[in-house]
Structure formats: structure tokens, C-alpha cells
Amino acid sequence: METVWVLLAAVGLLLTLAYLYLARNLSYWQRMGVPCLPPSLLFGNTRKRILFRVSFAEMLEELYNAFDGHKIAGVYEGRLPRLMIRDPDLLRQVMVRDFDSFVDRALIKIHPESYEENMLLSLRGSQWKAVRSISTPIFSSGKIKAMSHLVSKCAAQMCQYLDEFVIGGESNGEVEAKELFGRFTLDVIGACAFGVQCDSLQNPDAEFVQIMSKFNEMSMSVRLRLFTSLLIFGSPRLARLLNVHFMNQDTVRYVASLVFNAKKERDAQHGNTRVDFLKLMFDAQAGNLRSAGEQAKDLFEKDALLKEEDNKSSKKDPENTVLTDQIVVGQCLLFMLAGFDTSSTLLSFAAYELALNPDIQDKARAEVLETLEKHGGELTYETLNDMPYLENVLLETLRKHPPVSRVERLCTASSYKVPGTSAVLKKNDVIMIPIRGLHLDPEYYPDPLRFDPDRFLPEERAKRSPYVFLPFGSGPRNCIGMRFAMMSTRLAMANLLKGYRFETCARTQHPYNIAKGGVLLKAKDGVWIKVSKI
């Protein structure tokens, strides 16, 4: 009997210790006087998401709306505390004015030496500043213009595919827009990043298409290991032990081989003048790429600049200013990661909204045709600048259907008092920027579920803070490829509007259900539309 009692006591002690360990972070915000919802032991405030009852986007929207009237709110993701900042003035404060206290993204480092953790997205401190400074000229207007003809070729291939296989095929013009634009985006990435002409719409079985389209696939086994190691135990070391990766390793190895083979080939072809992302990365690696000295257009763009004084520390260490082959591969992975799902999501929901709003579609098409007539029928990089309404259509799509629902920043200061609040962050605390919540907040966008491109007219934008529209993030750590993304999506949509009409069909869902898997916005049953020739 005594043995039984000893055993029970030992089990009780273990359970008590386990409870104390799991619960130790779950009073963090309460002790600080920050408004928060009561967390559960294992799931924090994310139970419905972890159990796949709601999507990632819906969970974040619910959390944002739960704190109406508050500038900040405490959230628990599993055992991990996050500070949600809902106030646009505070967002600018922490993202821009106090950028030195939030230099890094809050991405967990599991395999620091891996290719994927050498993406600009993942780099930290002086190394990030150095690589950002070296890489910025790659996305200058001049360099993007030089790559625009490659995007135009991909758009022409997409139109040919629509004519032959969609409109002229058995589907009677009905097409799943995410799949269509996903293939177009893959063609753009192949051409502009790797110098590969894959024509994935007509050659879906090509090696490049098959391997690259699986880059974000994550098996249930990996998901379980990820949840156990990071959300329950908060341990990157355990995640490393369990061999957790955020990207498909077959794709990572394939991209690395593309980069190394391309470097050998281009070293042997000294006269190769093709301008693509890899060439620009190799030029930057050799120190042959210089900034075009472009000026920021407005306050928001100025806020995104990495000031010279912010970059001094990175220049003191020569090792931090070198683009190693590993970092070059990392940036190619980032081009894929940041470009594929986000651009195809933007285009698919833009086509969806134009199908639902034929008056807006007609207005956008009229602008495209009028501009083409003025420019002799040529659709070029310069032509796009005369299509402000088309750009507003895409911006409104990003507002209503943001592909990324939130971004994060890591507190890099030893201590940071959030202005005007009781919150005092310590080093490695994380702030959450609730993009979807801000975009759908009726305080900033009246009738937020209505699709209205006129919200982005200059006079309308002047009425609200630029920090309530953050599809590409904010501050110096915003999306470096923002202008390339807007160029490629505008070119694609202009090409389609000049010759095709978008309509709803029997499979069009309005409203659509959001897929519960993954973290990026995705329609559960696809984005179905009908495409017809004008």
C-alpha cells in the first residue's frame, strides 16, 4: 500500500510541475495590466484555430474585434504571449520612430545554418541591415522595368491558354482563378527569378512546376511536431531535434541546385545580359550593383527607408556585408515564398470581385483601353503609370482580402515602455500587427465588406492613417518586393481586361468559406469564375 501512495504522490508531483510549467506564461499580460482574454492551459487564446474550427484569418479577426476601443491587447498563442497593437499611431511609433527597438521579425530560428533561415525575412540585426542595404537596388524602378517584359511574356502565355483550353475547351470558360493565377505566378517566378521558361499552364508536369508548387506543403506529422515543440513547449531546440522545417526540403534543395548551376553557366557566359533576379543577386554578390538613388514618394515610403545611420553598425563588420551563396539561395527561396501565394491570391480575388461588380470591371477596362489608345496600343511598364483606377482595384482587393493576416516584430531592446499604455516589453517579447483586423475595421473603412476602389483616391487616403493599410507590412522591414508584386499583378490584370470579361458562374461562392489549413488566405472550395472573350 505504501508503494501505491508513493506512486500517487510522484504522479501528483509530476502533474503539478507540468501544470506550473505550462501555466507560468499565462498570466503575463494580466500582471502588466494589459487587457486580455482568459487563456486555456494548452491552447492559450487559439483553441479554435489549433482544433481547425476556424481559419487563421478568422481567428485573428475575432481576436482583433474582441478588444474594440483598446489600443493594445494581450494574446496567448499556446503558451506564447503576444502584444497586439490596434492603434495606427502606436504602430508607426514601434515600427518606425522606435525601429531600433524592433529591428527583427519574430521568426523562430530552428536551423540557423539552413538556406531558408538565411532569407532576408529571417535574418536579424546587423546581418539583416547589410543584406537589406545590398539587396534594395535589385528592386529599384529601373531594375523592375527591365524585368517587366518577362512578365508580359508570361501574361501572353496565360491569355493563349485561356483561348485554347478554357474558353475553347470543355469547361465553357469556367476556371478556378487561384489555380490559373498560381500557374501564371509560377511562370513569372521561373522567368524573373531563375531564368527558367516553364509555361506551367500548358506543361503542368514539368519538373520545375512539380517541385516548386510543393514548396509550402507540410505533412500532418510535421504539423503535430511543430505544434508540440513550439506552441506547447516553446522550444526551438525541441523543434530542431524533431527535424521540423517550415519549407518543403525537396524544394529547398532544388532551388539551391538551380542557383549553383546558374552561377556556373553564367560565369562561363560572360556576355549574358539577360536581366533577372539571379543576375542582379550575382551582381550584388560581386559588388557591381548600385542604388539608383530614387526618392521616396510619401511619408509611408520614407518611413520604410533604412537610414544610413541605422546601417553604420553593419558596415563595421565586413563579414556582414558579404552575400554568401547560402544567402543568395535564401533570397531566391524568399522570392518564391513571398511571390507565389500572395500574388496569385491577389489576382484571383481581384478577378472574383470584378466578376461580382461588373460596373467596377467596366470602369477598369475603359481605363485600360483608353490608356492603350493613348500609347499606341502598347502595354508597357510606363503605360501602367496611367492606370490609377486599376491600381486602386488591386489595392482594394488587398484591403478586403489580405493574403497575410498579420506580421510580427521582436523587441530587441532590453526594455521598452509602449507609449501611453501600461505595457513594458522585455527583450524577445513579440508584438503582433493585425493586418486583417485593421483592414476590416469600420472605424477606418465604413461598410468594410463592400468592394470600393474609390477608397484609395488621394482625397480618401488623406482622411486616414497609412498605418491602417498594411498588406506589405510597414517600416524598414516591409516587403522589399512590393513594387515588383504590384508591377506583375497590374500587367497581368491589364492584359486580361483588354480582351476578356470576368463573370460569376454556378460554382462561384459569395461569400466564400476560408480554408482552415495554412496561415495564408485561401478559399476553401476555390475561387471559381467564368472568363469570356470580349
C-alpha positions as CSV (number, residue, x, y, z in Angstrom):
1,M,0.0,0.0,0.0
2,E,2.9,2.3,0.8
3,T,4.3,1.9,-2.7
4,V,0.9,2.9,-4.2
5,W,0.9,6.1,-2.1
6,V,4.4,6.9,-3.1
7,L,3.5,6.3,-6.8
8,L,0.4,8.5,-6.5
9,A,2.4,11.2,-4.8
10,A,5.0,11.1,-7.5
11,V,2.4,11.3,-10.3
12,G,0.7,14.2,-8.4
13,L,4.0,16.0,-8.1
14,L,4.7,15.5,-11.8
15,L,1.3,16.8,-12.8
16,T,1.7,19.8,-10.5
17,L,5.1,20.6,-12.0
18,A,3.7,20.1,-15.6
19,Y,0.8,22.5,-14.7
20,L,3.2,25.1,-13.3
21,Y,5.4,24.9,-16.3
22,L,2.6,25.2,-18.8
23,A,0.8,28.0,-16.8
24,R,3.8,30.1,-16.0
25,N,3.4,32.4,-19.0
26,L,-0.4,32.5,-19.0
27,S,-0.6,35.5,-16.5
28,Y,2.0,37.6,-18.3
29,W,-0.4,40.3,-19.6
30,Q,-2.7,40.2,-16.5
31,R,0.3,41.1,-14.3
32,M,1.1,44.0,-16.6
33,G,-2.5,45.4,-16.6
34,V,-2.9,44.8,-20.3
35,P,-6.4,43.8,-21.4
36,C,-6.6,40.2,-22.5
37,L,-8.9,37.2,-22.7
38,P,-8.7,34.3,-20.2
39,P,-6.3,31.7,-21.8
40,S,-6.7,27.9,-21.7
41,L,-3.8,25.8,-20.4
42,L,-2.7,24.2,-23.6
43,F,-4.2,26.4,-26.3
44,G,-4.0,30.0,-24.9
45,N,-6.5,32.1,-26.9
46,T,-6.1,29.9,-30.0
47,R,-8.1,26.8,-29.2
48,K,-10.5,27.1,-32.1
49,R,-7.6,27.6,-34.6
50,I,-5.5,24.8,-33.3
51,L,-8.5,22.4,-33.5
52,F,-9.2,23.7,-37.0
53,R,-12.6,25.1,-36.1
54,V,-11.8,28.4,-37.7
55,S,-9.1,29.6,-40.1
56,F,-6.0,31.6,-39.1
57,A,-7.5,34.7,-40.7
58,E,-10.9,34.3,-38.8
59,M,-9.1,33.7,-35.5
60,L,-7.1,36.9,-35.9
61,E,-10.2,38.9,-36.9
62,E,-12.1,37.6,-33.8
63,L,-9.2,38.5,-31.5
64,Y,-8.9,42.0,-33.0
65,N,-12.7,42.6,-32.7
66,A,-12.7,41.3,-29.1
67,F,-10.7,44.4,-28.0
68,D,-12.7,47.2,-29.7
69,G,-11.8,50.5,-28.1
70,H,-8.4,49.3,-26.8
71,K,-5.1,50.5,-28.3
72,I,-3.3,47.3,-27.3
73,A,-4.3,43.8,-26.2
74,G,-2.5,40.7,-24.8
75,V,-2.9,37.5,-26.7
76,Y,-1.6,34.0,-25.9
77,E,-0.7,31.7,-28.8
78,G,-0.5,28.4,-27.0
79,R,1.8,29.4,-24.1
80,L,3.5,32.3,-26.1
81,P,2.4,35.8,-25.1
82,R,1.9,38.3,-28.0
83,L,1.1,42.0,-27.7
84,M,-1.5,43.0,-30.4
85,I,-1.2,46.7,-31.3
86,R,-4.5,48.0,-32.7
87,D,-3.8,51.8,-32.8
88,P,-2.2,53.2,-36.0
89,D,-0.2,55.9,-34.2
90,L,1.3,53.3,-31.9
91,L,2.0,51.1,-34.9
92,R,4.0,53.9,-36.5
93,Q,5.8,54.5,-33.2
94,V,7.0,51.0,-32.8
95,M,7.6,50.2,-36.5
96,V,9.3,53.5,-37.5
97,R,10.2,56.0,-34.8
98,D,11.4,53.3,-32.4
99,F,12.6,50.9,-35.1
100,D,15.9,50.3,-33.3
101,S,13.9,48.6,-30.6
102,F,12.1,46.3,-33.0
103,V,14.7,45.6,-35.7
104,D,13.9,41.9,-36.1
105,R,11.0,39.8,-37.2
106,A,9.7,37.3,-34.7
107,L,10.5,34.2,-36.7
108,I,11.7,31.3,-34.6
109,K,15.2,30.1,-35.5
110,I,15.2,26.3,-35.7
111,H,18.0,25.6,-38.2
112,P,20.1,28.7,-38.3
113,E,22.5,27.4,-40.9
114,S,19.8,26.3,-43.3
115,Y,19.1,28.0,-46.6
116,E,15.5,29.0,-45.6
117,E,16.7,30.7,-42.4
118,N,19.1,32.8,-44.5
119,M,16.2,34.6,-46.2
120,L,16.0,38.3,-45.7
121,L,12.8,37.6,-43.9
122,S,14.7,35.6,-41.2
123,L,17.9,37.4,-40.9
124,R,18.5,39.6,-37.8
125,G,20.4,42.6,-36.6
126,S,23.4,43.9,-38.5
127,Q,23.4,40.9,-40.9
128,W,19.8,41.8,-41.9
129,K,20.7,45.5,-42.3
130,A,23.7,44.7,-44.5
131,V,21.8,42.3,-46.8
132,R,18.8,44.6,-47.0
133,S,21.1,47.5,-48.0
134,I,22.8,45.4,-50.6
135,S,19.6,43.9,-52.0
136,T,17.4,47.1,-52.1
137,P,18.8,48.2,-55.5
138,I,17.6,44.9,-57.0
139,F,14.0,46.2,-56.6
140,S,14.6,49.7,-57.9
141,S,12.2,51.1,-60.6
142,G,14.8,50.7,-63.2
143,K,15.5,47.0,-62.4
144,I,11.8,46.2,-62.2
145,K,11.2,47.9,-65.5
146,A,14.0,45.7,-67.0
147,M,12.2,42.6,-65.9
148,S,8.7,43.7,-66.9
149,H,9.0,42.3,-70.5
150,L,9.5,38.9,-68.9
151,V,6.2,39.3,-67.0
152,S,4.5,40.5,-70.3
153,K,5.5,37.2,-72.0
154,C,4.0,35.2,-69.1
155,A,0.8,37.2,-69.4
156,A,0.7,36.5,-73.1
157,Q,1.1,32.7,-72.4
158,M,-1.8,32.9,-69.9
159,C,-4.1,34.6,-72.5
160,Q,-3.2,31.9,-75.1
161,Y,-4.0,29.2,-72.5
162,L,-7.4,30.8,-71.8
163,D,-8.2,31.0,-75.5
164,E,-7.2,27.4,-76.2
165,F,-8.1,25.4,-73.1
166,V,-10.6,27.4,-71.0
167,I,-12.8,29.4,-73.4
168,G,-12.3,26.9,-76.2
169,G,-12.3,23.8,-74.0
170,E,-14.9,21.7,-72.3
171,S,-15.1,23.9,-69.2
172,N,-17.1,26.6,-71.2
173,G,-14.9,29.3,-69.8
174,E,-15.2,28.3,-66.1
175,V,-11.9,28.3,-64.3
176,E,-10.6,28.1,-60.8
177,A,-8.8,31.5,-60.5
178,K,-6.3,30.6,-57.8
179,E,-5.1,27.7,-59.9
180,L,-4.9,29.9,-63.0
181,F,-3.0,32.7,-61.4
182,G,-0.9,30.3,-59.4
183,R,0.5,28.9,-62.6
184,F,0.9,32.4,-64.1
185,T,2.8,33.5,-60.9
186,L,5.0,30.3,-61.1
187,D,5.9,31.3,-64.7
188,V,6.8,34.8,-63.5
189,I,9.0,33.5,-60.7
190,G,10.6,31.0,-63.1
191,A,11.4,33.7,-65.7
192,C,12.2,36.6,-63.4
193,A,14.0,34.8,-60.6
194,F,15.7,31.7,-62.1
195,G,15.8,32.4,-65.9
196,V,13.6,29.3,-66.5
197,Q,10.8,29.3,-69.1
198,C,8.4,26.7,-67.8
199,D,5.0,27.6,-69.3
200,S,3.3,25.8,-66.4
201,L,-0.2,26.3,-67.7
202,Q,0.4,24.1,-70.7
203,N,3.2,22.0,-69.1
204,P,1.9,21.2,-65.6
205,D,4.1,18.1,-65.4
206,A,7.4,19.9,-65.9
207,E,10.0,19.2,-63.1
208,F,10.2,22.9,-62.2
209,V,6.4,23.1,-61.8
210,Q,6.0,19.9,-59.9
211,I,8.8,20.6,-57.3
212,M,8.2,24.4,-56.9
213,S,4.5,24.1,-56.4
214,K,5.1,21.9,-53.3
215,F,7.3,24.5,-51.5
216,N,4.8,25.2,-48.7
217,E,3.4,21.6,-48.3
218,M,3.5,20.5,-44.7
219,S,2.5,16.9,-43.7
220,M,0.3,16.3,-40.7
221,S,3.3,14.7,-39.0
222,V,5.3,18.0,-39.3
223,R,2.3,20.0,-38.2
224,L,2.0,17.9,-35.0
225,R,5.7,18.2,-34.3
226,L,5.5,21.9,-34.9
227,F,2.6,22.3,-32.5
228,T,4.2,20.2,-29.8
229,S,7.6,21.8,-29.9
230,L,6.7,25.5,-30.4
231,L,3.2,26.2,-29.2
232,I,3.1,23.8,-26.2
233,F,6.8,23.8,-25.1
234,G,8.0,26.9,-26.9
235,S,11.3,25.2,-27.7
236,P,13.2,25.7,-31.0
237,R,15.7,23.2,-29.6
238,L,13.0,20.5,-29.5
239,A,11.8,21.5,-32.9
240,R,15.3,21.0,-34.2
241,L,15.5,17.6,-32.5
242,L,12.2,16.7,-34.2
243,N,13.5,17.9,-37.5
244,V,10.8,20.5,-38.1
245,H,11.1,22.7,-41.2
246,F,8.8,25.4,-42.4
247,M,9.5,24.7,-46.1
248,N,9.5,21.5,-48.2
249,Q,13.1,20.4,-48.2
250,D,12.8,18.9,-51.7
251,T,12.0,22.4,-53.0
252,V,14.8,23.9,-50.9
253,R,17.4,21.5,-52.4
254,Y,16.0,22.0,-55.9
255,V,16.3,25.8,-55.6
256,A,19.9,25.5,-54.3
257,S,20.8,23.4,-57.3
258,L,19.2,25.9,-59.7
259,V,21.3,28.7,-58.2
260,F,24.6,26.9,-58.2
261,N,24.1,25.6,-61.8
262,A,23.1,29.0,-63.0
263,K,26.1,30.6,-61.4
264,K,28.4,28.1,-63.2
265,E,26.7,28.7,-66.5
266,R,26.7,32.5,-66.2
267,D,30.3,32.6,-65.2
268,A,31.1,30.7,-68.4
269,Q,28.9,33.1,-70.5
270,H,30.5,36.5,-69.9
271,G,28.3,38.1,-72.5
272,N,25.0,37.1,-70.9
273,T,23.0,40.4,-70.5
274,R,19.6,38.9,-69.5
275,V,18.3,40.9,-66.5
276,D,16.6,38.7,-63.9
277,F,16.7,38.3,-60.2
278,L,19.6,35.8,-60.2
279,K,21.7,38.1,-62.4
280,L,21.0,41.0,-60.0
281,M,21.8,38.9,-57.0
282,F,25.1,37.7,-58.6
283,D,25.9,41.4,-59.5
284,A,25.2,42.4,-55.9
285,Q,27.4,39.5,-54.6
286,A,30.2,40.8,-56.8
287,G,29.7,44.4,-55.6
288,N,28.6,45.5,-59.0
289,L,25.1,46.7,-58.1
290,R,24.5,50.3,-57.1
291,S,21.4,52.1,-55.8
292,A,19.5,54.3,-58.3
293,G,19.1,56.9,-55.7
294,E,15.4,57.0,-56.0
295,Q,13.4,59.3,-53.8
296,A,10.5,58.1,-51.6
297,K,7.2,59.4,-52.8
298,D,5.3,59.9,-49.5
299,L,5.6,59.6,-45.7
300,F,4.8,55.9,-45.7
301,E,7.7,55.2,-48.2
302,K,10.0,57.5,-46.3
303,D,9.2,55.5,-43.1
304,A,10.3,52.3,-45.0
305,L,13.8,53.6,-45.8
306,L,16.7,52.1,-44.0
307,K,18.5,55.3,-42.9
308,E,22.3,55.5,-43.4
309,E,22.9,56.0,-39.6
310,D,20.8,52.8,-38.9
311,N,23.2,50.9,-41.2
312,K,26.5,52.0,-39.8
313,S,26.9,49.1,-37.4
314,S,26.5,46.5,-40.2
315,K,29.4,48.2,-42.2
316,K,31.8,47.8,-39.3
317,D,31.9,44.1,-39.8
318,P,33.0,43.0,-43.3
319,E,31.5,39.6,-42.9
320,N,28.1,41.1,-42.6
321,T,28.3,42.8,-46.0
322,V,29.1,39.7,-48.0
323,L,26.3,37.9,-49.9
324,T,27.4,34.3,-49.5
325,D,26.0,31.6,-51.8
326,Q,23.9,30.5,-48.9
327,I,22.3,33.9,-48.5
328,V,21.7,34.1,-52.3
329,V,19.9,30.8,-52.2
330,G,17.9,32.2,-49.2
331,Q,16.8,35.2,-51.2
332,C,15.7,33.0,-54.1
333,L,13.6,31.0,-51.7
334,L,12.1,34.2,-50.4
335,F,11.2,35.3,-53.9
336,M,9.3,32.1,-54.2
337,L,7.8,32.3,-50.7
338,A,6.7,35.9,-50.9
339,G,5.7,35.9,-54.5
340,F,3.8,32.7,-55.2
341,D,0.8,32.6,-52.9
342,T,0.5,36.3,-52.2
343,S,0.4,37.4,-55.9
344,S,-1.8,34.6,-57.0
345,T,-4.2,35.3,-54.1
346,L,-4.3,39.0,-55.0
347,L,-5.1,38.3,-58.7
348,S,-7.7,35.6,-58.0
349,F,-9.7,37.7,-55.6
350,A,-9.4,40.8,-57.9
351,A,-10.9,38.8,-60.7
352,Y,-13.6,37.5,-58.3
353,E,-14.5,41.0,-57.2
354,L,-14.6,42.3,-60.7
355,A,-16.9,39.4,-61.6
356,L,-19.2,40.3,-58.7
357,N,-19.1,44.0,-59.5
358,P,-19.5,44.4,-63.3
359,D,-19.7,48.2,-63.1
360,I,-16.3,48.4,-61.5
361,Q,-14.9,45.9,-64.1
362,D,-16.3,48.1,-66.9
363,K,-14.7,51.2,-65.4
364,A,-11.3,49.5,-65.1
365,R,-11.5,48.1,-68.6
366,A,-12.4,51.5,-70.0
367,E,-9.3,53.0,-68.3
368,V,-7.1,50.2,-69.8
369,L,-8.4,50.6,-73.3
370,E,-8.2,54.4,-73.2
371,T,-4.6,54.3,-71.9
372,L,-3.6,51.8,-74.6
373,E,-5.1,54.0,-77.3
374,K,-3.1,56.9,-76.0
375,H,0.1,54.9,-76.0
376,G,-0.3,53.4,-79.5
377,G,-1.7,50.1,-78.3
378,E,1.4,49.0,-76.3
379,L,1.1,47.7,-72.8
380,T,4.4,48.5,-71.1
381,Y,5.8,49.4,-67.8
382,E,5.3,53.1,-68.5
383,T,1.7,52.5,-69.6
384,L,0.8,51.1,-66.2
385,N,1.5,54.5,-64.6
386,D,-1.5,55.9,-66.5
387,M,-3.9,53.4,-64.9
388,P,-4.6,54.7,-61.4
389,Y,-8.1,53.1,-61.2
390,L,-6.7,49.6,-62.0
391,E,-4.1,50.1,-59.2
392,N,-6.9,51.1,-56.8
393,V,-8.8,47.9,-57.7
394,L,-5.8,45.9,-56.7
395,L,-5.2,47.9,-53.5
396,E,-8.9,47.5,-52.5
397,T,-8.5,43.7,-53.1
398,L,-5.5,43.7,-50.8
399,R,-7.6,45.6,-48.2
400,K,-10.6,43.3,-48.3
401,H,-8.7,40.0,-48.9
402,P,-5.2,40.5,-47.4
403,P,-3.2,37.3,-48.2
404,V,-1.2,37.8,-45.0
405,S,-3.4,38.3,-41.9
406,R,-0.7,39.6,-39.6
407,V,3.0,40.3,-39.2
408,E,5.2,40.3,-36.1
409,R,8.2,42.2,-34.7
410,L,10.6,41.1,-32.0
411,C,11.5,43.5,-29.2
412,T,15.3,43.8,-29.5
413,A,15.7,46.4,-26.7
414,S,16.4,45.3,-23.1
415,S,13.2,47.1,-22.1
416,Y,10.5,49.1,-24.0
417,K,7.6,51.0,-22.5
418,V,4.8,51.1,-25.0
419,P,3.8,54.9,-25.1
420,G,0.5,55.7,-23.4
421,T,-0.1,52.2,-22.0
422,S,0.9,50.1,-19.0
423,A,2.8,47.6,-21.2
424,V,6.5,47.3,-20.6
425,L,8.1,44.8,-23.0
426,K,11.3,43.0,-22.3
427,K,13.8,41.7,-24.8
428,N,12.4,38.9,-27.1
429,D,8.8,39.9,-26.4
430,V,6.7,39.9,-29.6
431,I,4.3,42.5,-31.0
432,M,1.6,41.5,-33.4
433,I,0.4,43.7,-36.2
434,P,-3.2,42.7,-37.0
435,I,-3.4,43.4,-40.7
436,R,-6.8,41.8,-41.4
437,G,-8.4,43.3,-38.4
438,L,-7.2,46.8,-39.4
439,H,-8.3,46.3,-43.0
440,L,-11.9,45.3,-42.0
441,D,-12.3,47.8,-39.2
442,P,-15.4,50.0,-39.9
443,E,-13.8,52.9,-38.0
444,Y,-11.3,53.2,-40.8
445,Y,-13.2,51.7,-43.7
446,P,-17.0,52.3,-43.4
447,D,-19.0,49.3,-44.7
448,P,-15.8,47.3,-44.9
449,L,-17.2,44.3,-46.7
450,R,-18.2,46.5,-49.7
451,F,-15.7,46.5,-52.5
452,D,-14.9,50.1,-53.4
453,P,-11.7,51.1,-55.2
454,D,-12.5,54.7,-54.6
455,R,-11.4,54.3,-51.0
456,F,-7.9,54.7,-52.5
457,L,-8.4,58.0,-54.3
458,P,-5.9,60.6,-53.0
459,E,-8.5,62.6,-51.1
460,E,-9.9,59.5,-49.4
461,R,-6.4,58.2,-48.4
462,A,-5.7,61.6,-46.9
463,K,-8.6,61.1,-44.4
464,R,-6.9,58.1,-42.6
465,S,-3.6,57.0,-41.4
466,P,-1.4,55.0,-43.8
467,Y,-0.9,52.5,-40.9
468,V,-4.4,51.0,-41.3
469,F,-3.4,49.6,-44.7
470,L,-0.5,47.2,-44.3
471,P,-0.6,44.4,-46.9
472,F,3.1,44.6,-47.4
473,G,4.0,45.3,-43.7
474,S,5.5,48.6,-42.6
475,G,8.7,50.4,-41.7
476,P,12.2,49.4,-42.9
477,R,11.2,45.7,-42.5
478,N,8.4,45.9,-45.0
479,C,8.2,43.7,-48.1
480,I,11.2,44.5,-50.2
481,G,9.5,43.1,-53.3
482,M,6.3,45.2,-53.0
483,R,6.9,47.2,-56.2
484,F,7.7,44.1,-58.2
485,A,4.5,42.4,-57.0
486,M,2.4,45.4,-57.9
487,M,4.0,45.6,-61.4
488,S,3.4,42.0,-62.2
489,T,-0.2,41.9,-61.0
490,R,-1.1,45.1,-62.8
491,L,0.5,43.8,-66.0
492,A,-1.5,40.6,-65.7
493,M,-4.8,42.2,-64.9
494,A,-4.4,44.9,-67.7
495,N,-3.7,42.2,-70.2
496,L,-6.8,40.3,-69.2
497,L,-9.2,43.3,-69.0
498,K,-8.3,44.4,-72.5
499,G,-9.5,41.2,-74.1
500,Y,-11.6,39.3,-71.6
501,R,-14.6,39.6,-69.3
502,F,-15.0,38.1,-65.8
503,E,-18.4,36.8,-64.8
504,T,-19.8,34.7,-62.0
505,C,-20.8,31.1,-62.6
506,A,-22.7,28.3,-60.9
507,R,-19.6,27.4,-58.8
508,T,-18.9,31.0,-57.6
509,Q,-19.4,31.2,-53.9
510,H,-20.4,34.5,-52.4
511,P,-19.4,34.9,-49.6
512,Y,-16.7,32.2,-49.8
513,N,-15.6,30.0,-46.9
514,I,-12.0,30.4,-45.8
515,A,-9.9,27.3,-45.8
516,K,-8.9,26.3,-42.2
517,G,-5.5,24.9,-43.1
518,G,-2.4,27.0,-43.6
519,V,-1.8,30.6,-42.5
520,L,-2.3,32.5,-45.8
521,L,-5.8,33.4,-47.0
522,K,-7.4,30.8,-49.2
523,A,-10.9,30.0,-50.3
524,K,-11.9,26.5,-49.1
525,D,-13.6,25.5,-52.3
526,G,-11.6,27.6,-54.7
527,V,-12.3,30.9,-56.5
528,W,-14.4,30.0,-59.4
529,I,-15.3,32.5,-62.2
530,K,-16.2,32.4,-65.9
531,V,-13.9,34.0,-68.4
532,S,-15.2,35.0,-71.9
533,K,-13.7,36.9,-74.8
534,I,-14.9,40.5,-75.4
